[in-house]
Amino acid sequence: MSAIPKRQRRKEKRPAEIMAAGLKIFSERGFAATRLEDVAEAAEISKATIYLYFDSKADLFKAIVRQIVGPKVGELEALISAYDGPTTDLLRMIYARVSMIVSSSDVRSILKLIVTEAGNFPDIVDFYWNEIASRGLGNLAQLIERGITRGEFRPCDAEATAQSVIFPLLMNALATEVFGPKPQFATNRFFPSHLDFILRGLAANREA
């Protein structure tokens, strides 16, 4: 069986190379200041080549989000749907996976871009909400409702409680992205402390 020609191998990998270059430039300059010419230069291709794969700068950004974050959300959904053990154990597993996701430098860069560019590019914000954020919150609310139904968690507003779980994780990631890896934001301190806080708050035998 003959080897795949180098040119063909490069062509198959080109969308991933463009997305990697795009995320790098977006992270350095922000969405508004990034030009597709800059991305093309970083990917060592022509600007015209980008248009073979992506219709616009926004289309490129959406593809990056789908490639980096989308599959991870899908994996969480599959785990929640398939797991039949104690809900506390499931929450611990989901929390550990989400912690790893938001600790990724690529995901932190995307979160920072969403926050900083929200006012000028509402289409991107709507996209991220529909593709990622609303799904993530919905999955977590479903998990909490599961625990309530089984008598493992105390009754509460599952949707509001889901925000109490995920928003501090996102804020820790954003703070790290903005200020750098300060000791105060160390994940080996914050994540266990926050998870303990959540589990104690949800415990069915918690005194009112």
PyMOL commands that place a pseudoatom at each C-alpha (Angstrom):
pseudoatom trace, name=CA, resn=MET, resi=1, chain=A, elem=C, hetatm=0, pos=[0.000, 0.000, 0.000]
pseudoatom trace, name=CA, resn=SER, resi=2, chain=A, elem=C, hetatm=0, pos=[1.582, 3.268, -1.126]
pseudoatom trace, name=CA, resn=ALA, resi=3, chain=A, elem=C, hetatm=0, pos=[2.199, 6.138, 1.250]
pseudoatom trace, name=CA, resn=ILE, resi=4, chain=A, elem=C, hetatm=0, pos=[-0.097, 9.169, 1.083]
pseudoatom trace, name=CA, resn=PRO, resi=5, chain=A, elem=C, hetatm=0, pos=[1.640, 12.014, -0.790]
pseudoatom trace, name=CA, resn=LYS, resi=6, chain=A, elem=C, hetatm=0, pos=[2.860, 14.848, 1.416]
pseudoatom trace, name=CA, resn=ARG, resi=7, chain=A, elem=C, hetatm=0, pos=[0.697, 17.420, -0.396]
pseudoatom trace, name=CA, resn=GLN, resi=8, chain=A, elem=C, hetatm=0, pos=[-2.429, 15.307, 0.194]
pseudoatom trace, name=CA, resn=ARG, resi=9, chain=A, elem=C, hetatm=0, pos=[-1.589, 14.765, 3.864]
pseudoatom trace, name=CA, resn=ARG, resi=10, chain=A, elem=C, hetatm=0, pos=[-1.173, 18.516, 4.295]
pseudoatom trace, name=CA, resn=LYS, resi=11, chain=A, elem=C, hetatm=0, pos=[-4.502, 19.169, 2.577]
pseudoatom trace, name=CA, resn=GLU, resi=12, chain=A, elem=C, hetatm=0, pos=[-6.350, 16.811, 4.921]
pseudoatom trace, name=CA, resn=LYS, resi=13, chain=A, elem=C, hetatm=0, pos=[-4.797, 18.478, 7.951]
pseudoatom trace, name=CA, resn=ARG, resi=14, chain=A, elem=C, hetatm=0, pos=[-5.270, 22.019, 6.684]
pseudoatom trace, name=CA, resn=PRO, resi=15, chain=A, elem=C, hetatm=0, pos=[-8.597, 22.840, 8.438]
pseudoatom trace, name=CA, resn=ALA, resi=16, chain=A, elem=C, hetatm=0, pos=[-7.075, 21.856, 11.796]
pseudoatom trace, name=CA, resn=GLU, resi=17, chain=A, elem=C, hetatm=0, pos=[-3.950, 23.898, 11.031]
pseudoatom trace, name=CA, resn=ILE, resi=18, chain=A, elem=C, hetatm=0, pos=[-6.066, 26.935, 10.140]
pseudoatom trace, name=CA, resn=MET, resi=19, chain=A, elem=C, hetatm=0, pos=[-8.113, 26.586, 13.325]
pseudoatom trace, name=CA, resn=ALA, resi=20, chain=A, elem=C, hetatm=0, pos=[-4.975, 26.291, 15.455]
pseudoatom trace, name=CA, resn=ALA, resi=21, chain=A, elem=C, hetatm=0, pos=[-3.569, 29.423, 13.851]
pseudoatom trace, name=CA, resn=GLY, resi=22, chain=A, elem=C, hetatm=0, pos=[-6.912, 31.172, 14.229]
pseudoatom trace, name=CA, resn=LEU, resi=23, chain=A, elem=C, hetatm=0, pos=[-7.144, 30.460, 17.949]
pseudoatom trace, name=CA, resn=LYS, resi=24, chain=A, elem=C, hetatm=0, pos=[-3.582, 31.698, 18.437]
pseudoatom trace, name=CA, resn=ILE, resi=25, chain=A, elem=C, hetatm=0, pos=[-4.267, 34.997, 16.676]
pseudoatom trace, name=CA, resn=PHE, resi=26, chain=A, elem=C, hetatm=0, pos=[-7.704, 35.438, 18.279]
pseudoatom trace, name=CA, resn=SER, resi=27, chain=A, elem=C, hetatm=0, pos=[-6.112, 34.901, 21.706]
pseudoatom trace, name=CA, resn=GLU, resi=28, chain=A, elem=C, hetatm=0, pos=[-3.341, 37.407, 21.049]
pseudoatom trace, name=CA, resn=ARG, resi=29, chain=A, elem=C, hetatm=0, pos=[-5.342, 40.170, 19.351]
pseudoatom trace, name=CA, resn=GLY, resi=30, chain=A, elem=C, hetatm=0, pos=[-8.997, 39.594, 20.131]
pseudoatom trace, name=CA, resn=PHE, resi=31, chain=A, elem=C, hetatm=0, pos=[-11.745, 38.842, 17.638]
pseudoatom trace, name=CA, resn=ALA, resi=32, chain=A, elem=C, hetatm=0, pos=[-12.242, 42.382, 16.348]
pseudoatom trace, name=CA, resn=ALA, resi=33, chain=A, elem=C, hetatm=0, pos=[-8.554, 43.046, 15.644]
pseudoatom trace, name=CA, resn=THR, resi=34, chain=A, elem=C, hetatm=0, pos=[-7.864, 39.699, 14.005]
pseudoatom trace, name=CA, resn=ARG, resi=35, chain=A, elem=C, hetatm=0, pos=[-7.746, 39.645, 10.216]
pseudoatom trace, name=CA, resn=LEU, resi=36, chain=A, elem=C, hetatm=0, pos=[-7.911, 36.519, 8.117]
pseudoatom trace, name=CA, resn=GLU, resi=37, chain=A, elem=C, hetatm=0, pos=[-4.660, 37.684, 6.527]
pseudoatom trace, name=CA, resn=ASP, resi=38, chain=A, elem=C, hetatm=0, pos=[-3.054, 37.317, 9.960]
pseudoatom trace, name=CA, resn=VAL, resi=39, chain=A, elem=C, hetatm=0, pos=[-4.445, 33.813, 10.354]
pseudoatom trace, name=CA, resn=ALA, resi=40, chain=A, elem=C, hetatm=0, pos=[-3.244, 32.863, 6.882]
pseudoatom trace, name=CA, resn=GLU, resi=41, chain=A, elem=C, hetatm=0, pos=[0.241, 34.107, 7.663]
pseudoatom trace, name=CA, resn=ALA, resi=42, chain=A, elem=C, hetatm=0, pos=[0.334, 32.158, 10.924]
pseudoatom trace, name=CA, resn=ALA, resi=43, chain=A, elem=C, hetatm=0, pos=[-0.855, 29.010, 9.122]
pseudoatom trace, name=CA, resn=GLU, resi=44, chain=A, elem=C, hetatm=0, pos=[1.638, 29.613, 6.281]
pseudoatom trace, name=CA, resn=ILE, resi=45, chain=A, elem=C, hetatm=0, pos=[-1.047, 29.613, 3.598]
pseudoatom trace, name=CA, resn=SER, resi=46, chain=A, elem=C, hetatm=0, pos=[-2.753, 32.188, 1.404]
pseudoatom trace, name=CA, resn=LYS, resi=47, chain=A, elem=C, hetatm=0, pos=[-5.857, 34.046, 2.533]
pseudoatom trace, name=CA, resn=ALA, resi=48, chain=A, elem=C, hetatm=0, pos=[-7.711, 32.516, -0.422]
pseudoatom trace, name=CA, resn=THR, resi=49, chain=A, elem=C, hetatm=0, pos=[-7.014, 29.043, 0.978]
pseudoatom trace, name=CA, resn=ILE, resi=50, chain=A, elem=C, hetatm=0, pos=[-8.886, 29.891, 4.181]
pseudoatom trace, name=CA, resn=TYR, resi=51, chain=A, elem=C, hetatm=0, pos=[-12.030, 30.567, 2.139]
pseudoatom trace, name=CA, resn=LEU, resi=52, chain=A, elem=C, hetatm=0, pos=[-11.895, 27.026, 0.805]
pseudoatom trace, name=CA, resn=TYR, resi=53, chain=A, elem=C, hetatm=0, pos=[-12.788, 25.851, 4.311]
pseudoatom trace, name=CA, resn=PHE, resi=54, chain=A, elem=C, hetatm=0, pos=[-14.376, 28.806, 6.150]
pseudoatom trace, name=CA, resn=ASP, resi=55, chain=A, elem=C, hetatm=0, pos=[-16.771, 31.454, 4.865]
pseudoatom trace, name=CA, resn=SER, resi=56, chain=A, elem=C, hetatm=0, pos=[-15.742, 34.203, 7.259]
pseudoatom trace, name=CA, resn=LYS, resi=57, chain=A, elem=C, hetatm=0, pos=[-13.849, 35.074, 10.417]
pseudoatom trace, name=CA, resn=ALA, resi=58, chain=A, elem=C, hetatm=0, pos=[-16.962, 34.315, 12.464]
pseudoatom trace, name=CA, resn=ASP, resi=59, chain=A, elem=C, hetatm=0, pos=[-17.323, 30.964, 10.723]
pseudoatom trace, name=CA, resn=LEU, resi=60, chain=A, elem=C, hetatm=0, pos=[-13.715, 30.146, 11.606]
pseudoatom trace, name=CA, resn=PHE, resi=61, chain=A, elem=C, hetatm=0, pos=[-14.278, 31.046, 15.261]
pseudoatom trace, name=CA, resn=LYS, resi=62, chain=A, elem=C, hetatm=0, pos=[-17.415, 28.909, 15.428]
pseudoatom trace, name=CA, resn=ALA, resi=63, chain=A, elem=C, hetatm=0, pos=[-15.534, 25.974, 13.931]
pseudoatom trace, name=CA, resn=ILE, resi=64, chain=A, elem=C, hetatm=0, pos=[-12.827, 26.385, 16.585]
pseudoatom trace, name=CA, resn=VAL, resi=65, chain=A, elem=C, hetatm=0, pos=[-15.439, 26.274, 19.355]
pseudoatom trace, name=CA, resn=ARG, resi=66, chain=A, elem=C, hetatm=0, pos=[-17.099, 23.220, 17.825]
pseudoatom trace, name=CA, resn=GLN, resi=67, chain=A, elem=C, hetatm=0, pos=[-13.782, 21.420, 17.536]
pseudoatom trace, name=CA, resn=ILE, resi=68, chain=A, elem=C, hetatm=0, pos=[-12.423, 22.266, 20.994]
pseudoatom trace, name=CA, resn=VAL, resi=69, chain=A, elem=C, hetatm=0, pos=[-15.461, 22.498, 23.270]
pseudoatom trace, name=CA, resn=GLY, resi=70, chain=A, elem=C, hetatm=0, pos=[-18.314, 20.802, 21.414]
pseudoatom trace, name=CA, resn=PRO, resi=71, chain=A, elem=C, hetatm=0, pos=[-17.056, 17.193, 21.715]
pseudoatom trace, name=CA, resn=LYS, resi=72, chain=A, elem=C, hetatm=0, pos=[-16.345, 17.678, 25.413]
pseudoatom trace, name=CA, resn=VAL, resi=73, chain=A, elem=C, hetatm=0, pos=[-19.936, 18.756, 26.051]
pseudoatom trace, name=CA, resn=GLY, resi=74, chain=A, elem=C, hetatm=0, pos=[-21.095, 15.717, 24.117]
pseudoatom trace, name=CA, resn=GLU, resi=75, chain=A, elem=C, hetatm=0, pos=[-18.972, 13.432, 26.297]
pseudoatom trace, name=CA, resn=LEU, resi=76, chain=A, elem=C, hetatm=0, pos=[-20.498, 14.930, 29.456]
pseudoatom trace, name=CA, resn=GLU, resi=77, chain=A, elem=C, hetatm=0, pos=[-24.005, 14.427, 28.067]
pseudoatom trace, name=CA, resn=ALA, resi=78, chain=A, elem=C, hetatm=0, pos=[-23.240, 10.795, 27.275]
pseudoatom trace, name=CA, resn=LEU, resi=79, chain=A, elem=C, hetatm=0, pos=[-21.851, 10.157, 30.754]
pseudoatom trace, name=CA, resn=ILE, resi=80, chain=A, elem=C, hetatm=0, pos=[-24.855, 11.702, 32.498]
pseudoatom trace, name=CA, resn=SER, resi=81, chain=A, elem=C, hetatm=0, pos=[-27.236, 9.703, 30.312]
pseudoatom trace, name=CA, resn=ALA, resi=82, chain=A, elem=C, hetatm=0, pos=[-25.472, 6.359, 30.795]
pseudoatom trace, name=CA, resn=TYR, resi=83, chain=A, elem=C, hetatm=0, pos=[-24.413, 6.444, 34.451]
pseudoatom trace, name=CA, resn=ASP, resi=84, chain=A, elem=C, hetatm=0, pos=[-26.696, 4.594, 36.854]
pseudoatom trace, name=CA, resn=GLY, resi=85, chain=A, elem=C, hetatm=0, pos=[-24.754, 4.874, 40.130]
pseudoatom trace, name=CA, resn=PRO, resi=86, chain=A, elem=C, hetatm=0, pos=[-25.109, 7.353, 42.999]
pseudoatom trace, name=CA, resn=THR, resi=87, chain=A, elem=C, hetatm=0, pos=[-25.696, 10.922, 41.850]
pseudoatom trace, name=CA, resn=THR, resi=88, chain=A, elem=C, hetatm=0, pos=[-23.033, 12.247, 44.214]
pseudoatom trace, name=CA, resn=ASP, resi=89, chain=A, elem=C, hetatm=0, pos=[-20.447, 10.074, 42.468]
pseudoatom trace, name=CA, resn=LEU, resi=90, chain=A, elem=C, hetatm=0, pos=[-21.730, 11.237, 39.084]
pseudoatom trace, name=CA, resn=LEU, resi=91, chain=A, elem=C, hetatm=0, pos=[-21.465, 14.860, 40.164]
pseudoatom trace, name=CA, resn=ARG, resi=92, chain=A, elem=C, hetatm=0, pos=[-17.894, 14.279, 41.316]
pseudoatom trace, name=CA, resn=MET, resi=93, chain=A, elem=C, hetatm=0, pos=[-17.011, 12.783, 37.925]
pseudoatom trace, name=CA, resn=ILE, resi=94, chain=A, elem=C, hetatm=0, pos=[-18.704, 15.568, 35.974]
pseudoatom trace, name=CA, resn=TYR, resi=95, chain=A, elem=C, hetatm=0, pos=[-17.076, 18.193, 38.172]
pseudoatom trace, name=CA, resn=ALA, resi=96, chain=A, elem=C, hetatm=0, pos=[-13.638, 16.652, 37.607]
pseudoatom trace, name=CA, resn=ARG, resi=97, chain=A, elem=C, hetatm=0, pos=[-14.124, 16.633, 33.840]
pseudoatom trace, name=CA, resn=VAL, resi=98, chain=A, elem=C, hetatm=0, pos=[-15.486, 20.177, 33.705]
pseudoatom trace, name=CA, resn=SER, resi=99, chain=A, elem=C, hetatm=0, pos=[-12.580, 21.327, 35.867]
pseudoatom trace, name=CA, resn=MET, resi=100, chain=A, elem=C, hetatm=0, pos=[-10.148, 19.847, 33.354]
pseudoatom trace, name=CA, resn=ILE, resi=101, chain=A, elem=C, hetatm=0, pos=[-12.015, 21.447, 30.457]
pseudoatom trace, name=CA, resn=VAL, resi=102, chain=A, elem=C, hetatm=0, pos=[-12.051, 24.978, 31.877]
pseudoatom trace, name=CA, resn=SER, resi=103, chain=A, elem=C, hetatm=0, pos=[-8.409, 24.635, 32.967]
pseudoatom trace, name=CA, resn=SER, resi=104, chain=A, elem=C, hetatm=0, pos=[-7.332, 24.131, 29.347]
pseudoatom trace, name=CA, resn=SER, resi=105, chain=A, elem=C, hetatm=0, pos=[-5.536, 27.170, 27.962]
pseudoatom trace, name=CA, resn=ASP, resi=106, chain=A, elem=C, hetatm=0, pos=[-7.515, 26.869, 24.710]
pseudoatom trace, name=CA, resn=VAL, resi=107, chain=A, elem=C, hetatm=0, pos=[-10.854, 26.910, 26.532]
pseudoatom trace, name=CA, resn=ARG, resi=108, chain=A, elem=C, hetatm=0, pos=[-9.746, 29.796, 28.753]
pseudoatom trace, name=CA, resn=SER, resi=109, chain=A, elem=C, hetatm=0, pos=[-8.834, 31.761, 25.634]
pseudoatom trace, name=CA, resn=ILE, resi=110, chain=A, elem=C, hetatm=0, pos=[-12.262, 31.105, 24.129]
pseudoatom trace, name=CA, resn=LEU, resi=111, chain=A, elem=C, hetatm=0, pos=[-14.034, 32.160, 27.332]
pseudoatom trace, name=CA, resn=LYS, resi=112, chain=A, elem=C, hetatm=0, pos=[-12.034, 35.382, 27.474]
pseudoatom trace, name=CA, resn=LEU, resi=113, chain=A, elem=C, hetatm=0, pos=[-12.886, 36.138, 23.856]
pseudoatom trace, name=CA, resn=ILE, resi=114, chain=A, elem=C, hetatm=0, pos=[-16.590, 35.562, 24.468]
pseudoatom trace, name=CA, resn=VAL, resi=115, chain=A, elem=C, hetatm=0, pos=[-16.590, 37.916, 27.462]
pseudoatom trace, name=CA, resn=THR, resi=116, chain=A, elem=C, hetatm=0, pos=[-14.493, 40.690, 25.924]
pseudoatom trace, name=CA, resn=GLU, resi=117, chain=A, elem=C, hetatm=0, pos=[-16.198, 40.672, 22.520]
pseudoatom trace, name=CA, resn=ALA, resi=118, chain=A, elem=C, hetatm=0, pos=[-19.788, 40.154, 23.712]
pseudoatom trace, name=CA, resn=GLY, resi=119, chain=A, elem=C, hetatm=0, pos=[-20.923, 43.739, 23.216]
pseudoatom trace, name=CA, resn=ASN, resi=120, chain=A, elem=C, hetatm=0, pos=[-19.638, 44.070, 19.675]
pseudoatom trace, name=CA, resn=PHE, resi=121, chain=A, elem=C, hetatm=0, pos=[-20.391, 40.606, 18.327]
pseudoatom trace, name=CA, resn=PRO, resi=122, chain=A, elem=C, hetatm=0, pos=[-23.745, 39.382, 19.710]
pseudoatom trace, name=CA, resn=ASP, resi=123, chain=A, elem=C, hetatm=0, pos=[-23.971, 36.714, 17.005]
pseudoatom trace, name=CA, resn=ILE, resi=124, chain=A, elem=C, hetatm=0, pos=[-20.922, 34.971, 18.455]
pseudoatom trace, name=CA, resn=VAL, resi=125, chain=A, elem=C, hetatm=0, pos=[-22.376, 35.174, 21.958]
pseudoatom trace, name=CA, resn=ASP, resi=126, chain=A, elem=C, hetatm=0, pos=[-25.696, 33.726, 20.785]
pseudoatom trace, name=CA, resn=PHE, resi=127, chain=A, elem=C, hetatm=0, pos=[-23.828, 30.940, 19.029]
pseudoatom trace, name=CA, resn=TYR, resi=128, chain=A, elem=C, hetatm=0, pos=[-21.814, 30.069, 22.131]
pseudoatom trace, name=CA, resn=TRP, resi=129, chain=A, elem=C, hetatm=0, pos=[-24.928, 30.134, 24.293]
pseudoatom trace, name=CA, resn=ASN, resi=130, chain=A, elem=C, hetatm=0, pos=[-26.857, 27.807, 21.991]
pseudoatom trace, name=CA, resn=GLU, resi=131, chain=A, elem=C, hetatm=0, pos=[-23.995, 25.431, 21.167]
pseudoatom trace, name=CA, resn=ILE, resi=132, chain=A, elem=C, hetatm=0, pos=[-22.203, 25.232, 24.513]
pseudoatom trace, name=CA, resn=ALA, resi=133, chain=A, elem=C, hetatm=0, pos=[-23.384, 27.233, 27.533]
pseudoatom trace, name=CA, resn=SER, resi=134, chain=A, elem=C, hetatm=0, pos=[-27.092, 26.380, 27.543]
pseudoatom trace, name=CA, resn=ARG, resi=135, chain=A, elem=C, hetatm=0, pos=[-26.311, 22.708, 26.911]
pseudoatom trace, name=CA, resn=GLY, resi=136, chain=A, elem=C, hetatm=0, pos=[-23.822, 22.607, 29.763]
pseudoatom trace, name=CA, resn=LEU, resi=137, chain=A, elem=C, hetatm=0, pos=[-26.169, 24.278, 32.231]
pseudoatom trace, name=CA, resn=GLY, resi=138, chain=A, elem=C, hetatm=0, pos=[-29.037, 22.076, 31.086]
pseudoatom trace, name=CA, resn=ASN, resi=139, chain=A, elem=C, hetatm=0, pos=[-26.993, 18.920, 31.594]
pseudoatom trace, name=CA, resn=LEU, resi=140, chain=A, elem=C, hetatm=0, pos=[-25.979, 19.975, 35.074]
pseudoatom trace, name=CA, resn=ALA, resi=141, chain=A, elem=C, hetatm=0, pos=[-29.546, 20.908, 36.008]
pseudoatom trace, name=CA, resn=GLN, resi=142, chain=A, elem=C, hetatm=0, pos=[-30.643, 17.469, 34.760]
pseudoatom trace, name=CA, resn=LEU, resi=143, chain=A, elem=C, hetatm=0, pos=[-28.031, 15.845, 36.997]
pseudoatom trace, name=CA, resn=ILE, resi=144, chain=A, elem=C, hetatm=0, pos=[-29.208, 17.816, 40.034]
pseudoatom trace, name=CA, resn=GLU, resi=145, chain=A, elem=C, hetatm=0, pos=[-32.856, 16.967, 39.305]
pseudoatom trace, name=CA, resn=ARG, resi=146, chain=A, elem=C, hetatm=0, pos=[-31.798, 13.316, 39.158]
pseudoatom trace, name=CA, resn=GLY, resi=147, chain=A, elem=C, hetatm=0, pos=[-30.312, 13.577, 42.639]
pseudoatom trace, name=CA, resn=ILE, resi=148, chain=A, elem=C, hetatm=0, pos=[-33.438, 15.280, 43.992]
pseudoatom trace, name=CA, resn=THR, resi=149, chain=A, elem=C, hetatm=0, pos=[-35.749, 12.654, 42.472]
pseudoatom trace, name=CA, resn=ARG, resi=150, chain=A, elem=C, hetatm=0, pos=[-33.683, 9.862, 44.015]
pseudoatom trace, name=CA, resn=GLY, resi=151, chain=A, elem=C, hetatm=0, pos=[-33.694, 11.517, 47.415]
pseudoatom trace, name=CA, resn=GLU, resi=152, chain=A, elem=C, hetatm=0, pos=[-29.909, 12.016, 47.325]
pseudoatom trace, name=CA, resn=PHE, resi=153, chain=A, elem=C, hetatm=0, pos=[-30.063, 15.814, 47.096]
pseudoatom trace, name=CA, resn=ARG, resi=154, chain=A, elem=C, hetatm=0, pos=[-32.312, 18.170, 48.996]
pseudoatom trace, name=CA, resn=PRO, resi=155, chain=A, elem=C, hetatm=0, pos=[-35.066, 19.934, 47.009]
pseudoatom trace, name=CA, resn=CYS, resi=156, chain=A, elem=C, hetatm=0, pos=[-33.790, 23.075, 45.284]
pseudoatom trace, name=CA, resn=ASP, resi=157, chain=A, elem=C, hetatm=0, pos=[-34.039, 25.104, 42.100]
pseudoatom trace, name=CA, resn=ALA, resi=158, chain=A, elem=C, hetatm=0, pos=[-31.957, 22.852, 39.860]
pseudoatom trace, name=CA, resn=GLU, resi=159, chain=A, elem=C, hetatm=0, pos=[-31.358, 25.456, 37.143]
pseudoatom trace, name=CA, resn=ALA, resi=160, chain=A, elem=C, hetatm=0, pos=[-30.214, 28.109, 39.619]
pseudoatom trace, name=CA, resn=THR, resi=161, chain=A, elem=C, hetatm=0, pos=[-28.074, 25.587, 41.501]
pseudoatom trace, name=CA, resn=ALA, resi=162, chain=A, elem=C, hetatm=0, pos=[-26.413, 24.518, 38.244]
pseudoatom trace, name=CA, resn=GLN, resi=163, chain=A, elem=C, hetatm=0, pos=[-25.199, 28.104, 37.892]
pseudoatom trace, name=CA, resn=SER, resi=164, chain=A, elem=C, hetatm=0, pos=[-23.785, 27.956, 41.422]
pseudoatom trace, name=CA, resn=VAL, resi=165, chain=A, elem=C, hetatm=0, pos=[-21.752, 24.940, 40.357]
pseudoatom trace, name=CA, resn=ILE, resi=166, chain=A, elem=C, hetatm=0, pos=[-20.431, 26.105, 36.987]
pseudoatom trace, name=CA, resn=PHE, resi=167, chain=A, elem=C, hetatm=0, pos=[-20.049, 29.884, 37.276]
pseudoatom trace, name=CA, resn=PRO, resi=168, chain=A, elem=C, hetatm=0, pos=[-17.281, 29.832, 39.925]
pseudoatom trace, name=CA, resn=LEU, resi=169, chain=A, elem=C, hetatm=0, pos=[-15.326, 27.413, 37.725]
pseudoatom trace, name=CA, resn=LEU, resi=170, chain=A, elem=C, hetatm=0, pos=[-15.629, 29.787, 34.791]
pseudoatom trace, name=CA, resn=MET, resi=171, chain=A, elem=C, hetatm=0, pos=[-14.640, 32.767, 36.931]
pseudoatom trace, name=CA, resn=ASN, resi=172, chain=A, elem=C, hetatm=0, pos=[-11.555, 30.933, 38.175]
pseudoatom trace, name=CA, resn=ALA, resi=173, chain=A, elem=C, hetatm=0, pos=[-10.610, 30.187, 34.566]
pseudoatom trace, name=CA, resn=LEU, resi=174, chain=A, elem=C, hetatm=0, pos=[-11.177, 33.792, 33.478]
pseudoatom trace, name=CA, resn=ALA, resi=175, chain=A, elem=C, hetatm=0, pos=[-9.241, 35.170, 36.448]
pseudoatom trace, name=CA, resn=THR, resi=176, chain=A, elem=C, hetatm=0, pos=[-6.315, 32.922, 35.578]
pseudoatom trace, name=CA, resn=GLU, resi=177, chain=A, elem=C, hetatm=0, pos=[-6.479, 34.027, 31.944]
pseudoatom trace, name=CA, resn=VAL, resi=178, chain=A, elem=C, hetatm=0, pos=[-6.596, 37.729, 32.864]
pseudoatom trace, name=CA, resn=PHE, resi=179, chain=A, elem=C, hetatm=0, pos=[-4.217, 37.895, 35.830]
pseudoatom trace, name=CA, resn=GLY, resi=180, chain=A, elem=C, hetatm=0, pos=[-2.028, 34.872, 35.188]
pseudoatom trace, name=CA, resn=PRO, resi=181, chain=A, elem=C, hetatm=0, pos=[-1.478, 31.806, 37.397]
pseudoatom trace, name=CA, resn=LYS, resi=182, chain=A, elem=C, hetatm=0, pos=[-1.613, 33.549, 40.764]
pseudoatom trace, name=CA, resn=PRO, resi=183, chain=A, elem=C, hetatm=0, pos=[-1.377, 31.376, 43.922]
pseudoatom trace, name=CA, resn=GLN, resi=184, chain=A, elem=C, hetatm=0, pos=[-4.861, 32.571, 44.899]
pseudoatom trace, name=CA, resn=PHE, resi=185, chain=A, elem=C, hetatm=0, pos=[-6.308, 30.918, 41.788]
pseudoatom trace, name=CA, resn=ALA, resi=186, chain=A, elem=C, hetatm=0, pos=[-4.488, 27.586, 42.184]
pseudoatom trace, name=CA, resn=THR, resi=187, chain=A, elem=C, hetatm=0, pos=[-6.906, 24.914, 40.988]
pseudoatom trace, name=CA, resn=ASN, resi=188, chain=A, elem=C, hetatm=0, pos=[-5.559, 22.305, 43.426]
pseudoatom trace, name=CA, resn=ARG, resi=189, chain=A, elem=C, hetatm=0, pos=[-6.898, 24.540, 46.202]
pseudoatom trace, name=CA, resn=PHE, resi=190, chain=A, elem=C, hetatm=0, pos=[-10.006, 26.027, 44.593]
pseudoatom trace, name=CA, resn=PHE, resi=191, chain=A, elem=C, hetatm=0, pos=[-11.573, 22.974, 42.945]
pseudoatom trace, name=CA, resn=PRO, resi=192, chain=A, elem=C, hetatm=0, pos=[-11.650, 20.681, 46.033]
pseudoatom trace, name=CA, resn=SER, resi=193, chain=A, elem=C, hetatm=0, pos=[-12.887, 23.532, 48.225]
pseudoatom trace, name=CA, resn=HIS, resi=194, chain=A, elem=C, hetatm=0, pos=[-15.665, 24.482, 45.820]
pseudoatom trace, name=CA, resn=LEU, resi=195, chain=A, elem=C, hetatm=0, pos=[-16.752, 20.878, 45.242]
pseudoatom trace, name=CA, resn=ASP, resi=196, chain=A, elem=C, hetatm=0, pos=[-16.963, 20.262, 48.998]
pseudoatom trace, name=CA, resn=PHE, resi=197, chain=A, elem=C, hetatm=0, pos=[-19.059, 23.429, 49.330]
pseudoatom trace, name=CA, resn=ILE, resi=198, chain=A, elem=C, hetatm=0, pos=[-21.442, 22.223, 46.601]
pseudoatom trace, name=CA, resn=LEU, resi=199, chain=A, elem=C, hetatm=0, pos=[-21.815, 18.677, 47.926]
pseudoatom trace, name=CA, resn=ARG, resi=200, chain=A, elem=C, hetatm=0, pos=[-22.501, 19.886, 51.463]
pseudoatom trace, name=CA, resn=GLY, resi=201, chain=A, elem=C, hetatm=0, pos=[-25.116, 22.303, 50.144]
pseudoatom trace, name=CA, resn=LEU, resi=202, chain=A, elem=C, hetatm=0, pos=[-26.891, 19.630, 48.112]
pseudoatom trace, name=CA, resn=ALA, resi=203, chain=A, elem=C, hetatm=0, pos=[-26.795, 16.867, 50.731]
pseudoatom trace, name=CA, resn=ALA, resi=204, chain=A, elem=C, hetatm=0, pos=[-30.281, 15.560, 51.489]
pseudoatom trace, name=CA, resn=ASN, resi=205, chain=A, elem=C, hetatm=0, pos=[-29.579, 15.296, 55.212]
pseudoatom trace, name=CA, resn=ARG, resi=206, chain=A, elem=C, hetatm=0, pos=[-28.377, 18.910, 55.484]
pseudoatom trace, name=CA, resn=GLU, resi=207, chain=A, elem=C, hetatm=0, pos=[-30.083, 20.766, 58.295]
pseudoatom trace, name=CA, resn=ALA, resi=208, chain=A, elem=C, hetatm=0, pos=[-32.142, 23.770, 57.188]
for i in range(1, 208): cmd.bond("trace and resi %d" % i, "trace and resi %d" % (i + 1))
show_as sticks, trace
zoom trace
